[in-house]
Amino acid sequence: MFGRKELSVLVLRDAQDIAQTLREALEGAGEAERPGLRAALAVAERAAARPDGELRGRWVREQRASVGYTGPDDESVHAIKALRKAQPELSLLAAVQLTRDAVRA
């Protein structure tokens, strides 16, 4: 049976769990470990605060780069074709929408 090919891009976020683990480690850490753990916690909290659209945009750019796309981050036919080359299971509609998300991110 022929049908549309759809791919949902699921944004996975481990940053919240990592930040919580770092907070727990910070509670029991010695003075020598505290500065490094505080810095790591700040990085994890910034990562956790990023919007889903930004993460999808980064994924799109990474996928296009994996097939050698060096063109602009726009909604051009070339950008969409590069994404579909990297992820052939994407429908045209999904590739267009993800490309638009990448431009807005």
Buried (B, 14 or more C-beta within 10 A) or exposed (E): EEEEBEEEBEEEEEBEEBBEBBEEBBEEBEEEEEEEBEEBBEEBBEBBEBEEBBBBBEBBBEBBEEEEBEEEBEEEEEBBBBBBBBBEEBBEEBBBBBBBBBBEB
